Amino acid sequence: MKLPAPRLTSLSSLVAALACSLAFTAHADFSTGFETTNGAYTAGSPIAGVDDNGLTGTNAWSFFGGGSSSNVTITNVGAISGAQSLSLANVGSSVGATVNLAGAVDYTQKFTVSFSFTALDAIGAAPLFFQLGSNSYGNTQPNWLRGYIGAGTSSSLYLFQDSTTNGTSVNAGTKISYDGSPVGTYAALANDQSYTLSLTIDPTTHTYTDATLNGTSILNSLLAVSNGEIPYISGNLTNATYLFFVSGSSSTGSNILIDNFSIANVPEPASLTLVLVSGFAWAAFMRRRATPSF
């Protein structure tokens, strides 16, 4: 008994369908756990100058702030996951790390930013700021995302938001408590407790379309302020690809860990459907090819 030769036309069609589906869904993305497998991350050494092997080109982390790069290091003490995390240790002035994520994702399509953080010590009004925006740090610069972690008696996640789409100023924004208590009441930041923040941004509408804190949706809290608009300032986000993690200048003595950062485009439902259809077609083809013909 001899199996019939596969029909090249069918095979070619399926390969073309798969290639087409991948073309629709393929996207660059970037994630790092600050581990040695991601690049030259070394416990006890500053992050400045480290070129993560998940980044395109020659982008490397840089020190940001008025202190010392030795206060923005890789640590294996209290790591959130794996063996290492990024540590921001404030000793009297604002310090942080920044990296250019140009090419990491398609910033004209919907994308998700996610990272974890732990407060080994949370001191001062804002022990951790974060921003994805222009290469100039600050709330008057174009931003996809900008916020901070509050500490003390009014501890909260605070996200800056625009008063109007394509506006020129950022309003008071919104606060979300860490412990799930009602908005408007804030428990003190729990030291040694880890939190994961995930935010999905639609660049065409300049809004958050999904937002979770430790897996719990906080989207309604964002939509309650300015309809969840992102800090799209002056209508220019062409070069808003720089990620910043910075400690507040009034947070002397604080120590914040950051881990599991990722940024990735969100596939559209139509593209996912195309992938599934192509996959089923490929499976059917291979099954028919393996079935003997008498």
Backbone as JSON, one array per atom type, in Angstrom:
{
  "sequence": "MKLPAPRLTSLSSLVAALACSLAFTAHADFSTGFETTNGAYTAGSPIAGVDDNGLTGTNAWSFFGGGSSSNVTITNVGAISGAQSLSLANVGSSVGATVNLAGAVDYTQKFTVSFSFTALDAIGAAPLFFQLGSNSYGNTQPNWLRGYIGAGTSSSLYLFQDSTTNGTSVNAGTKISYDGSPVGTYAALANDQSYTLSLTIDPTTHTYTDATLNGTSILNSLLAVSNGEIPYISGNLTNATYLFFVSGSSSTGSNILIDNFSIANVPEPASLTLVLVSGFAWAAFMRRRATPSF",
  "N": [[0.85, -1.2, 0.0], [0.54, 2.14, -0.85], [1.01, 5.41, 0.09], [-0.67, 8.3, -1.1], [0.92, 10.98, -2.85], [1.37, 14.15, -1.29], [-0.82, 16.85, -2.03], [0.46, 19.54, -3.65], [-0.7, 21.94, -4.17], [-2.64, 22.25, -2.18], [-1.04, 22.23, 0.08], [0.51, 24.5, -0.41], [-1.43, 26.46, -0.33], [-2.25, 26.36, 2.33], [0.13, 26.99, 3.67], [0.41, 29.58, 2.75], [-1.84, 30.74, 3.91], [-1.22, 30.48, 6.63], [1.08, 32.05, 6.76], [-0.01, 34.49, 6.11], [-1.71, 34.91, 8.29], [0.14, 35.1, 10.35], [1.44, 37.37, 9.57], [-0.47, 39.26, 10.09], [-0.67, 39.15, 12.83], [1.83, 39.21, 13.94], [4.17, 40.83, 16.03], [6.52, 43.03, 17.52], [7.8, 42.8, 20.81], [8.61, 43.45, 24.27], [10.12, 42.19, 27.16], [11.31, 41.85, 30.49], [12.95, 40.35, 33.25], [15.0, 41.24, 34.66], [17.05, 39.43, 34.95], [20.04, 37.37, 34.7], [19.85, 35.97, 32.36], [18.59, 37.69, 30.67], [20.38, 39.58, 29.9], [23.29, 41.59, 30.68], [22.76, 41.8, 33.5], [23.72, 42.25, 36.73], [23.82, 41.26, 40.04], [24.07, 43.66, 42.6], [25.28, 45.54, 41.04], [25.13, 48.66, 39.19], [22.31, 49.49, 37.06], [22.69, 51.09, 34.91], [23.91, 51.33, 31.65], [23.51, 48.68, 31.0], [22.65, 46.47, 28.46], [19.86, 45.06, 27.49], [19.18, 41.85, 26.2], [16.77, 41.49, 25.01], [16.02, 43.78, 23.79], [15.76, 45.71, 20.83], [18.32, 46.69, 18.5], [20.81, 48.84, 19.86], [19.96, 49.8, 22.28], [20.25, 50.78, 25.63], [20.04, 50.72, 29.22], [19.9, 53.75, 31.1], [21.16, 55.95, 33.66], [19.1, 58.09, 35.64], [18.54, 61.19, 37.17], [19.48, 63.13, 40.15], [21.17, 61.98, 41.92], [23.2, 59.21, 42.58], [24.31, 56.68, 40.3], [24.83, 54.35, 41.56], [22.81, 53.91, 43.28], [20.77, 52.88, 41.91], [20.27, 49.89, 41.21], [20.83, 46.39, 40.38], [19.41, 43.84, 42.29], [19.54, 40.99, 44.48], [18.23, 40.73, 46.77], [15.33, 40.14, 48.39], [13.97, 39.65, 46.0], [11.35, 39.97, 43.61], [10.46, 38.03, 41.79], [12.06, 35.12, 40.4], [15.62, 35.44, 40.56], [16.52, 38.05, 40.72], [15.89, 41.63, 40.9], [15.08, 45.04, 39.96], [16.36, 47.71, 41.85], [15.45, 50.7, 43.46], [17.0, 52.84, 45.4], [16.66, 55.42, 47.47], [18.67, 58.05, 48.55], [18.58, 60.69, 49.2], [18.12, 62.31, 46.99], [16.25, 62.52, 43.95], [16.29, 59.56, 42.08], [16.75, 57.29, 39.32], [15.98, 55.04, 36.56], [16.18, 54.8, 33.01], [15.11, 53.84, 29.72], [15.19, 53.51, 26.18], [12.48, 52.48, 24.39], [11.96, 52.34, 21.71], [10.77, 50.72, 18.88], [10.11, 48.52, 20.31], [7.38, 47.95, 20.46], [4.52, 48.4, 18.29], [3.54, 51.54, 18.28], [1.32, 52.67, 17.21], [-0.71, 50.96, 17.38], [-2.94, 49.17, 19.6], [-1.62, 48.58, 22.86], [-0.13, 46.89, 25.71], [1.11, 47.64, 28.91], [2.95, 46.37, 31.58], [4.01, 45.77, 34.95], [5.68, 44.68, 37.96], [5.89, 45.58, 41.44], [7.49, 46.14, 44.59], [7.52, 47.4, 47.88], [10.19, 47.65, 49.81], [10.89, 49.49, 51.63], [8.85, 52.22, 52.08], [8.94, 55.47, 51.86], [8.2, 58.91, 52.25], [6.28, 61.11, 50.05], [5.97, 60.1, 47.45], [7.35, 57.4, 46.63], [7.83, 56.02, 44.27], [7.86, 56.83, 40.91], [6.55, 56.42, 37.6], [6.85, 56.31, 34.04], [5.96, 56.3, 30.62], [6.96, 57.79, 27.91], [8.05, 60.84, 26.39], [11.59, 61.65, 25.94], [12.12, 63.44, 27.88], [11.63, 63.79, 31.22], [8.66, 64.3, 33.07], [5.53, 65.94, 33.94], [4.67, 67.68, 32.0], [5.37, 66.81, 29.6], [4.95, 64.88, 26.53], [3.13, 61.94, 27.1], [2.47, 58.47, 27.18], [1.85, 57.12, 29.4], [1.79, 57.89, 32.79], [2.45, 58.04, 36.2], [2.3, 57.55, 39.8], [3.37, 55.9, 42.83], [1.93, 56.29, 45.85], [2.69, 56.85, 49.34], [2.57, 56.32, 52.95], [-0.01, 57.85, 54.94], [-1.89, 58.29, 52.99], [-1.76, 56.34, 51.01], [-1.58, 55.13, 47.69], [-2.25, 54.09, 44.3], [-1.56, 56.26, 41.75], [-2.64, 57.82, 38.89], [-1.81, 59.99, 36.37], [-3.92, 61.97, 34.3], [-5.32, 63.26, 31.24], [-7.11, 66.34, 30.8], [-8.56, 66.87, 28.53], [-8.77, 65.17, 25.39], [-5.84, 65.28, 23.46], [-5.06, 67.46, 24.89], [-3.45, 70.17, 26.71], [-2.67, 70.18, 29.29], [-2.39, 68.43, 32.42], [-4.74, 66.91, 34.47], [-5.96, 66.4, 37.86], [-6.15, 63.64, 38.0], [-6.52, 60.2, 39.05], [-6.96, 58.18, 41.97], [-6.21, 54.97, 43.25], [-6.75, 52.55, 45.64], [-4.44, 50.21, 47.16], [-5.25, 47.93, 48.52], [-7.76, 47.12, 47.77], [-9.81, 48.45, 48.99], [-12.61, 50.78, 49.11], [-12.62, 53.35, 46.58], [-11.18, 56.38, 47.47], [-10.58, 55.85, 50.05], [-7.58, 55.02, 51.6], [-5.26, 52.62, 52.35], [-2.25, 52.25, 54.28], [0.77, 51.81, 52.5], [1.73, 48.54, 52.07], [4.6, 47.27, 53.25], [6.95, 45.02, 51.81], [5.06, 43.67, 50.38], [3.98, 42.53, 47.24], [2.91, 44.01, 44.16], [1.13, 43.98, 41.07], [0.8, 45.84, 38.23], [-1.16, 46.43, 35.4], [-1.76, 47.9, 32.31], [-3.7, 48.7, 29.53], [-3.48, 50.43, 26.52], [-5.12, 52.37, 24.14], [-4.0, 53.82, 21.34], [-5.31, 55.2, 19.34], [-7.68, 56.25, 20.3], [-6.71, 57.37, 22.54], [-7.03, 56.41, 25.15], [-7.36, 54.41, 28.17], [-8.07, 51.01, 27.84], [-8.13, 48.72, 29.25], [-7.37, 47.77, 32.57], [-5.66, 46.59, 35.35], [-5.01, 45.77, 38.77], [-3.08, 43.71, 40.56], [-4.51, 41.7, 39.27], [-7.15, 42.44, 39.58], [-9.76, 44.34, 38.21], [-9.38, 47.78, 37.58], [-10.43, 49.53, 35.91], [-12.87, 50.95, 35.83], [-12.45, 52.91, 37.71], [-10.58, 54.47, 36.43], [-12.02, 55.29, 34.19], [-13.8, 56.94, 35.36], [-12.61, 59.35, 35.63], [-12.04, 61.88, 33.5], [-12.85, 60.26, 31.4], [-11.02, 58.21, 31.23], [-8.8, 59.06, 29.78], [-5.53, 59.13, 28.41], [-2.34, 60.67, 29.28], [-2.01, 62.5, 26.9], [-0.26, 64.81, 25.66], [-0.09, 67.98, 24.11], [-0.47, 66.87, 21.65], [1.55, 65.34, 20.42], [3.24, 62.51, 20.09], [5.3, 61.27, 18.88], [7.96, 60.58, 19.54], [7.63, 59.35, 21.94], [8.76, 57.09, 23.59], [10.23, 56.38, 25.73], [10.98, 54.71, 28.69], [10.61, 55.26, 32.14], [11.62, 54.69, 35.48], [11.45, 56.09, 38.55], [12.44, 57.4, 41.7], [10.8, 59.46, 44.14], [11.79, 62.84, 44.93], [11.46, 63.54, 47.58], [11.68, 61.26, 49.02], [13.64, 60.14, 50.72], [15.46, 57.43, 51.93], [13.71, 55.5, 51.09], [13.09, 52.34, 49.46], [12.49, 50.7, 46.63], [11.45, 47.9, 44.79], [11.44, 46.66, 41.47], [10.05, 44.61, 38.94], [9.57, 42.09, 36.36], [8.81, 43.52, 34.0], [6.91, 44.31, 31.11], [6.02, 44.99, 27.71], [3.72, 44.98, 25.13], [2.06, 44.53, 22.0], [-1.49, 44.29, 21.45], [-3.17, 41.7, 20.0], [-5.59, 41.98, 17.39], [-9.04, 40.9, 17.42], [-9.91, 39.82, 14.93], [-7.52, 39.03, 13.77], [-6.68, 37.04, 15.53], [-8.7, 35.18, 15.08], [-8.15, 34.46, 12.45], [-5.67, 33.19, 12.77], [-6.47, 30.95, 14.29], [-8.24, 29.67, 12.5], [-6.47, 29.08, 10.41], [-4.78, 27.36, 11.77], [-6.48, 25.19, 12.4], [-7.06, 24.37, 9.81], [-4.56, 23.55, 8.94], [-4.1, 21.39, 10.68], [-6.17, 19.66, 9.86], [-5.35, 19.15, 7.27], [-2.9, 17.78, 7.68], [-3.85, 15.55, 9.01], [-5.46, 14.34, 7.08], [-3.52, 13.79, 5.26], [-2.1, 11.81, 6.55], [-3.87, 9.74, 6.55], [-4.44, 6.52, 5.22], [-4.97, 5.66, 1.79], [-6.97, 3.55, -0.11]],
  "CA": [[0.0, 0.0, 0.0], [1.35, 3.34, -1.01], [0.29, 6.65, 0.39], [-0.59, 9.26, -2.21], [1.76, 12.16, -2.61], [0.57, 15.31, -0.87], [-1.12, 17.82, -3.08], [1.25, 20.74, -3.38], [-1.56, 23.13, -4.19], [-3.26, 22.38, -0.86], [0.01, 22.6, 1.01], [0.88, 25.89, -0.67], [-2.51, 27.33, 0.14], [-2.22, 26.39, 3.79], [1.31, 27.75, 4.07], [0.11, 30.99, 2.48], [-2.79, 31.19, 4.92], [-0.5, 30.64, 7.89], [1.96, 33.22, 6.64], [-0.86, 35.68, 6.15], [-2.18, 35.1, 9.67], [1.27, 35.56, 11.16], [1.72, 38.75, 9.18], [-1.44, 40.13, 10.74], [-0.58, 39.12, 14.29], [3.2, 39.34, 14.42], [4.53, 42.13, 16.58], [7.65, 43.02, 18.44], [7.46, 43.14, 22.19], [9.79, 43.43, 25.13], [9.88, 41.85, 28.56], [12.53, 41.55, 31.22], [12.87, 40.07, 34.67], [16.28, 41.71, 35.2], [17.85, 38.25, 35.25], [21.26, 37.25, 33.9], [19.5, 35.44, 31.05], [18.09, 38.79, 29.85], [21.48, 40.48, 29.54], [24.38, 41.69, 31.67], [22.26, 42.25, 34.79], [24.55, 41.64, 37.77], [23.41, 41.66, 41.38], [24.98, 44.57, 43.26], [25.84, 46.5, 40.08], [24.14, 49.59, 38.63], [21.66, 49.08, 35.81], [23.15, 51.98, 33.84], [24.8, 50.72, 30.68], [23.13, 47.3, 30.68], [21.91, 46.32, 27.22], [19.06, 43.85, 27.59], [19.19, 41.16, 24.92], [15.44, 41.51, 24.43], [15.82, 45.07, 23.14], [16.3, 45.82, 19.48], [19.41, 47.66, 18.34], [21.82, 48.98, 20.92], [19.38, 50.52, 23.4], [20.72, 50.33, 26.94], [19.52, 51.49, 30.34], [20.68, 54.9, 31.54], [20.81, 56.5, 34.97], [18.38, 59.34, 35.6], [18.35, 61.83, 38.46], [20.54, 63.96, 40.68], [21.96, 61.22, 42.88], [24.27, 58.36, 42.05], [23.85, 55.47, 39.63], [25.01, 53.21, 42.48], [21.56, 53.75, 44.02], [19.81, 52.23, 41.0], [21.07, 48.68, 40.98], [20.2, 45.07, 40.36], [19.56, 43.24, 43.61], [18.97, 39.67, 44.71], [17.64, 40.79, 48.11], [13.89, 40.32, 48.33], [13.54, 39.67, 44.6], [9.92, 39.7, 43.44], [10.41, 36.7, 41.17], [13.39, 34.75, 39.96], [16.71, 35.71, 41.5], [16.94, 39.44, 40.74], [14.95, 42.71, 40.6], [15.66, 46.37, 39.93], [16.18, 48.39, 43.13], [15.62, 52.15, 43.54], [17.3, 53.18, 46.79], [16.79, 56.87, 47.53], [19.52, 58.49, 49.66], [18.54, 62.13, 49.37], [17.69, 63.01, 45.78], [15.52, 61.66, 43.03], [17.13, 58.71, 41.25], [15.96, 56.36, 38.54], [16.53, 54.41, 35.37], [15.39, 55.03, 31.8], [15.56, 53.11, 28.55], [14.42, 53.81, 24.98], [11.79, 51.29, 23.89], [11.61, 52.49, 20.3], [10.83, 49.44, 18.19], [9.64, 47.43, 21.18], [6.03, 47.65, 20.01], [3.95, 49.34, 17.34], [2.83, 52.51, 19.11], [0.09, 53.1, 16.54], [-1.68, 49.92, 17.67], [-3.21, 48.97, 21.03], [-0.55, 47.86, 23.53], [-0.26, 46.71, 27.15], [2.29, 47.82, 29.74], [2.76, 45.69, 32.86], [5.2, 45.57, 35.77], [5.46, 44.39, 39.38], [6.71, 46.39, 42.34], [7.43, 45.85, 46.02], [8.15, 48.4, 48.74], [10.92, 47.17, 50.98], [10.65, 50.64, 52.51], [8.15, 53.27, 51.34], [9.08, 56.7, 52.66], [7.95, 60.1, 51.46], [4.98, 61.2, 49.39], [5.92, 59.34, 46.21], [8.6, 56.64, 46.52], [8.05, 55.49, 42.92], [7.2, 57.38, 39.73], [6.79, 55.66, 36.37], [6.43, 57.05, 32.86], [6.3, 55.91, 29.26], [6.7, 59.02, 27.18], [9.19, 61.44, 25.69], [12.86, 61.46, 26.64], [12.18, 64.41, 28.96], [10.75, 63.32, 32.28], [7.86, 65.33, 33.7], [4.12, 65.89, 33.57], [4.36, 68.6, 30.9], [5.9, 66.17, 28.4], [4.05, 63.87, 25.97], [3.18, 60.67, 27.82], [1.46, 57.42, 27.06], [1.54, 56.64, 30.74], [2.55, 58.54, 33.84], [1.79, 57.91, 37.48], [3.2, 57.29, 40.91], [2.91, 55.12, 43.97], [1.95, 57.1, 47.06], [2.99, 56.12, 50.57], [2.11, 57.0, 54.16], [-1.41, 57.73, 55.33], [-2.75, 58.38, 51.81], [-1.11, 55.46, 50.05], [-2.44, 54.8, 46.57], [-1.75, 54.16, 42.93], [-2.03, 57.55, 41.23], [-2.38, 57.92, 37.47], [-2.11, 61.27, 35.76], [-4.76, 61.87, 33.12], [-5.55, 64.51, 30.53], [-8.44, 66.91, 30.95], [-9.19, 66.69, 27.23], [-7.92, 64.5, 24.42], [-4.93, 66.22, 22.81], [-5.01, 68.65, 25.72], [-2.14, 70.73, 26.98], [-2.38, 70.12, 30.72], [-2.79, 67.18, 33.06], [-5.56, 67.22, 35.64], [-5.59, 65.73, 39.1], [-6.05, 62.21, 37.82], [-7.33, 59.33, 39.89], [-6.23, 57.36, 42.93], [-6.78, 53.66, 43.49], [-6.07, 51.96, 46.8], [-3.77, 48.95, 46.9], [-5.83, 46.78, 49.22], [-9.1, 46.84, 47.31], [-10.81, 49.23, 49.71], [-13.3, 51.69, 48.19], [-11.88, 54.52, 46.12], [-11.35, 57.48, 48.41], [-9.94, 55.45, 51.31], [-6.29, 54.47, 51.21], [-4.49, 51.99, 53.41], [-0.81, 52.47, 54.17], [1.45, 50.87, 51.61], [2.23, 47.39, 52.83], [5.97, 46.9, 52.92], [7.23, 43.62, 51.48], [3.98, 43.08, 49.6], [4.17, 42.8, 45.81], [1.74, 44.4, 43.38], [1.34, 43.97, 39.63], [-0.04, 46.79, 37.52], [-1.23, 46.19, 33.96], [-2.57, 48.93, 31.67], [-3.78, 48.61, 28.08], [-3.67, 51.77, 25.96], [-5.53, 52.48, 22.74], [-3.42, 55.09, 20.89], [-6.19, 55.91, 18.41], [-8.66, 57.0, 21.1], [-5.96, 57.97, 23.64], [-7.68, 56.01, 26.4], [-7.13, 53.07, 28.72], [-9.16, 50.08, 27.52], [-8.1, 47.69, 30.27], [-6.47, 48.14, 33.66], [-5.8, 45.71, 36.5], [-4.03, 45.82, 39.84], [-3.1, 42.36, 41.12], [-5.52, 40.91, 38.59], [-8.48, 43.0, 39.78], [-9.97, 45.46, 37.31], [-9.49, 49.14, 38.11], [-10.78, 50.33, 34.74], [-13.96, 51.87, 36.13], [-11.88, 54.05, 38.43], [-9.93, 55.33, 35.44], [-13.03, 55.87, 33.32], [-14.53, 57.95, 36.11], [-11.87, 60.61, 35.54], [-11.71, 62.27, 32.11], [-13.15, 59.13, 30.5], [-9.86, 57.33, 31.11], [-7.87, 59.54, 28.77], [-4.12, 59.07, 28.77], [-1.69, 62.0, 29.24], [-1.6, 62.81, 25.53], [-0.03, 66.24, 25.8], [0.37, 68.75, 22.94], [-0.75, 66.14, 20.42], [2.78, 64.86, 19.77], [3.81, 61.35, 20.79], [6.16, 60.6, 17.9], [9.15, 60.02, 20.18], [7.29, 58.98, 23.32], [9.1, 55.67, 23.7], [11.19, 56.22, 26.82], [10.45, 54.21, 29.96], [11.27, 55.78, 33.34], [11.28, 54.33, 36.86], [12.15, 57.12, 39.29], [11.99, 57.63, 43.07], [10.5, 60.86, 44.4], [12.88, 63.57, 45.58], [11.21, 63.64, 49.02], [11.54, 59.88, 49.51], [14.92, 59.69, 51.27], [15.37, 56.23, 52.74], [12.83, 54.5, 50.5], [13.71, 51.32, 48.63], [11.43, 50.08, 45.85], [11.87, 46.9, 43.82], [10.64, 46.56, 40.25], [10.35, 43.35, 38.26], [8.6, 41.55, 35.4], [8.28, 44.53, 33.09], [6.62, 43.87, 29.74], [5.22, 45.84, 26.83], [3.38, 44.15, 23.98], [0.84, 44.87, 21.28], [-2.65, 43.43, 21.68], [-3.7, 41.26, 18.71], [-7.01, 42.25, 17.15], [-9.83, 39.66, 17.36], [-9.93, 39.27, 13.57], [-6.24, 38.36, 13.53], [-6.7, 35.81, 16.31], [-9.58, 34.24, 14.38], [-7.42, 33.99, 11.28], [-4.68, 32.23, 13.24], [-7.17, 29.72, 14.68], [-8.74, 29.02, 11.29], [-5.31, 28.52, 9.72], [-4.3, 26.23, 12.56], [-7.39, 24.05, 12.2], [-6.89, 23.91, 8.43], [-3.29, 22.82, 8.89], [-4.3, 20.11, 11.37], [-6.99, 18.81, 9.01], [-4.53, 18.73, 6.14], [-1.94, 16.78, 8.12], [-4.58, 14.33, 9.36], [-5.87, 13.71, 5.83], [-2.3, 13.27, 4.62], [-1.69, 10.6, 7.24], [-4.87, 8.68, 6.4], [-4.14, 5.73, 4.03], [-5.97, 5.6, 0.72], [-6.95, 2.21, -0.7]],
  "C": [[0.88, 1.24, 0.0], [0.51, 4.58, -0.76], [0.4, 7.61, -0.78], [0.3, 10.44, -1.84], [0.89, 13.33, -2.21], [0.36, 16.27, -2.02], [-0.45, 19.15, -2.76], [0.37, 21.98, -3.37], [-2.2, 23.34, -2.83], [-2.24, 22.84, 0.16], [0.38, 24.07, 0.83], [-0.17, 26.85, -0.15], [-2.48, 27.47, 1.64], [-1.03, 27.19, 4.3], [1.05, 29.24, 3.87], [-0.84, 31.56, 3.53], [-2.11, 31.42, 6.26], [0.4, 31.86, 7.86], [1.16, 34.51, 6.74], [-1.32, 35.97, 7.58], [-1.06, 35.62, 10.55], [1.6, 37.01, 10.83], [0.78, 39.72, 9.87], [-1.2, 40.23, 12.24], [0.82, 39.33, 14.81], [3.45, 40.74, 14.94], [5.76, 41.97, 17.44], [7.12, 43.28, 19.83], [8.72, 43.02, 23.02], [9.36, 43.06, 26.54], [11.21, 41.54, 29.21], [12.22, 41.27, 32.68], [14.14, 40.49, 35.39], [17.17, 40.55, 35.65], [19.08, 38.21, 34.35], [20.96, 36.72, 32.51], [18.98, 36.52, 30.11], [19.21, 39.7, 29.34], [22.48, 40.53, 30.67], [23.89, 42.3, 32.98], [23.02, 41.51, 35.89], [24.14, 42.16, 39.13], [24.49, 42.52, 42.03], [25.57, 45.62, 42.34], [24.76, 47.42, 39.55], [23.54, 49.07, 37.34], [22.13, 49.91, 34.63], [24.15, 51.27, 32.94], [24.44, 49.3, 30.29], [22.27, 47.29, 29.42], [21.16, 44.99, 27.29], [18.99, 43.17, 26.23], [17.81, 41.04, 24.29], [15.13, 42.8, 23.71], [16.44, 45.06, 21.75], [17.42, 46.85, 19.45], [20.36, 47.66, 19.51], [21.28, 49.78, 22.11], [19.87, 49.92, 24.72], [20.11, 51.23, 28.01], [20.47, 52.63, 30.7], [20.23, 55.32, 32.92], [20.08, 57.82, 34.77], [18.27, 59.9, 37.01], [19.56, 62.61, 38.92], [21.41, 63.24, 41.68], [23.07, 60.45, 42.2], [23.68, 57.12, 41.4], [24.0, 54.24, 40.51], [23.78, 52.99, 43.34], [20.45, 53.16, 43.16], [20.47, 50.97, 40.49], [20.18, 47.45, 40.8], [20.45, 44.43, 41.71], [18.98, 41.83, 43.63], [18.38, 39.58, 46.12], [16.16, 41.07, 47.97], [13.33, 40.34, 46.93], [12.07, 39.28, 44.48], [9.7, 38.35, 42.82], [11.79, 36.39, 40.62], [14.42, 35.09, 41.01], [17.0, 37.2, 41.67], [15.78, 40.39, 40.41], [15.74, 44.0, 40.47], [15.34, 47.08, 41.23], [16.42, 49.89, 42.98], [15.79, 52.51, 45.0], [17.59, 54.67, 46.88], [17.59, 57.28, 48.76], [19.56, 60.01, 49.79], [18.15, 62.93, 48.16], [17.04, 62.01, 44.84], [16.47, 60.88, 42.13], [16.24, 57.75, 40.47], [16.7, 55.79, 37.36], [15.6, 54.67, 34.2], [15.98, 54.23, 30.65], [14.63, 53.45, 27.39], [13.81, 52.53, 24.43], [11.28, 51.49, 22.47], [11.78, 51.15, 19.6], [10.35, 48.28, 19.03], [8.24, 46.99, 20.8], [5.66, 48.63, 18.91], [3.08, 50.3, 18.13], [1.62, 53.13, 18.41], [-1.03, 52.1, 16.77], [-1.84, 49.76, 19.18], [-2.08, 48.16, 21.67], [-0.78, 47.85, 25.04], [1.09, 46.87, 27.83], [2.01, 47.16, 31.09], [4.07, 45.62, 33.62], [4.77, 45.29, 37.21], [6.35, 45.28, 40.22], [6.46, 45.97, 43.78], [8.11, 46.98, 46.77], [8.85, 47.7, 49.88], [10.84, 48.23, 52.06], [9.99, 51.71, 51.65], [8.12, 54.51, 52.21], [8.88, 57.9, 51.75], [6.64, 60.02, 50.71], [4.88, 60.29, 48.17], [7.22, 58.57, 46.01], [8.85, 56.06, 45.14], [7.2, 56.23, 41.9], [7.47, 56.45, 38.56], [6.2, 56.45, 35.2], [6.85, 56.32, 31.61], [5.95, 57.1, 28.39], [7.93, 59.52, 26.47], [10.46, 61.27, 26.52], [13.1, 62.54, 27.69], [11.15, 64.02, 30.02], [9.96, 64.48, 32.88], [6.44, 65.36, 33.17], [3.72, 66.93, 32.53], [4.86, 68.03, 29.57], [4.88, 65.17, 27.85], [4.22, 62.52, 26.66], [2.09, 59.72, 27.35], [0.96, 57.05, 28.45], [2.41, 57.4, 31.73], [1.77, 58.43, 35.14], [2.81, 57.73, 38.58], [2.53, 56.46, 41.98], [3.03, 55.99, 45.2], [2.22, 56.24, 48.29], [2.44, 56.9, 51.76], [0.63, 56.83, 54.38], [-2.36, 57.84, 54.14], [-2.18, 57.54, 50.67], [-2.07, 55.08, 48.93], [-1.62, 54.67, 45.29], [-2.37, 55.4, 42.32], [-1.65, 57.63, 39.77], [-2.78, 59.3, 36.97], [-3.0, 61.04, 34.53], [-5.0, 63.25, 32.53], [-6.97, 65.02, 30.76], [-9.23, 66.82, 29.65], [-8.22, 65.94, 26.32], [-7.12, 65.53, 23.63], [-4.82, 67.53, 23.6], [-3.58, 69.11, 25.97], [-1.79, 70.7, 28.46], [-2.92, 68.82, 31.29], [-3.57, 67.51, 34.31], [-5.15, 66.36, 36.82], [-5.5, 64.22, 38.98], [-6.91, 61.42, 38.78], [-6.44, 58.52, 40.81], [-6.97, 56.04, 43.13], [-6.02, 53.01, 44.63], [-5.47, 50.61, 46.44], [-4.54, 47.74, 47.43], [-7.26, 46.47, 48.81], [-10.18, 47.58, 48.06], [-11.44, 50.25, 48.77], [-12.43, 52.88, 47.82], [-12.2, 55.68, 47.05], [-10.81, 57.14, 49.79], [-8.67, 54.7, 50.96], [-5.57, 53.89, 52.42], [-3.02, 52.29, 53.21], [-0.2, 51.4, 53.29], [2.08, 49.76, 52.42], [3.65, 47.06, 52.38], [6.08, 45.4, 52.72], [6.08, 42.94, 50.76], [4.14, 43.49, 48.14], [2.85, 43.12, 45.14], [2.11, 44.33, 41.91], [0.31, 44.87, 38.97], [0.01, 46.5, 36.03], [-2.2, 47.19, 33.35], [-2.53, 48.75, 30.15], [-4.21, 49.95, 27.51], [-4.08, 51.65, 24.5], [-5.02, 53.82, 22.21], [-4.32, 55.86, 19.93], [-7.23, 56.74, 19.15], [-8.02, 57.68, 22.3], [-6.59, 57.65, 24.99], [-7.14, 54.66, 26.88], [-8.33, 52.22, 28.35], [-9.19, 48.9, 28.47], [-7.09, 48.11, 31.32], [-6.73, 47.2, 34.83], [-4.69, 45.98, 37.5], [-4.15, 44.51, 40.6], [-4.24, 41.54, 40.56], [-6.94, 41.42, 38.75], [-8.64, 44.25, 38.92], [-10.08, 46.78, 38.07], [-9.93, 50.1, 37.01], [-11.87, 51.34, 35.06], [-13.46, 53.11, 36.87], [-11.21, 55.02, 37.47], [-10.97, 56.03, 34.56], [-13.82, 56.96, 34.03], [-13.86, 59.31, 36.05], [-11.49, 60.85, 34.08], [-11.89, 61.13, 31.12], [-11.94, 58.24, 30.27], [-8.85, 57.77, 30.1], [-6.44, 59.5, 29.29], [-3.5, 60.46, 28.69], [-1.12, 62.34, 27.87], [-1.45, 64.32, 25.42], [0.5, 66.85, 24.51], [0.22, 67.99, 21.63], [0.46, 65.58, 19.72], [3.39, 63.73, 20.58], [4.77, 60.58, 19.88], [7.35, 59.92, 18.57], [8.89, 59.6, 21.62], [7.49, 57.48, 23.53], [10.04, 55.4, 24.86], [10.48, 55.79, 28.11], [11.27, 54.77, 31.11], [10.72, 55.08, 34.59], [12.1, 55.24, 37.75], [11.58, 57.22, 40.7], [11.75, 59.12, 43.27], [11.62, 61.53, 45.16], [12.7, 63.67, 47.09], [11.1, 62.27, 49.68], [12.85, 59.32, 50.03], [14.71, 58.49, 52.19], [14.46, 55.17, 52.16], [13.63, 53.53, 49.62], [12.6, 50.54, 47.94], [12.04, 49.09, 44.87], [10.9, 46.87, 42.66], [11.05, 45.29, 39.51], [9.28, 43.08, 37.21], [7.97, 42.63, 34.53], [8.02, 43.92, 31.72], [5.82, 44.94, 29.01], [4.98, 45.05, 25.56], [2.12, 44.67, 23.32], [-0.25, 43.85, 21.56], [-3.2, 43.01, 20.33], [-5.19, 41.58, 18.59], [-7.77, 40.94, 17.04], [-9.84, 39.02, 15.99], [-8.65, 38.51, 13.27], [-6.17, 37.05, 14.29], [-7.56, 34.76, 15.63], [-8.87, 33.64, 13.18], [-6.36, 32.96, 11.67], [-5.34, 30.9, 13.58], [-7.65, 28.95, 13.45], [-7.59, 28.37, 10.54], [-4.77, 27.3, 10.44], [-5.16, 25.0, 12.37], [-7.24, 23.48, 10.79], [-5.62, 23.08, 8.28], [-3.43, 21.45, 9.55], [-5.11, 19.16, 10.52], [-6.19, 18.28, 7.82], [-3.57, 17.61, 6.55], [-2.63, 15.46, 8.46], [-4.99, 13.6, 8.09], [-4.67, 13.11, 5.14], [-1.87, 11.96, 5.24], [-2.67, 9.46, 7.09], [-4.6, 7.89, 5.13], [-5.3, 5.71, 3.05], [-5.86, 4.26, 0.02], [-7.33, 2.27, -2.18]]
}
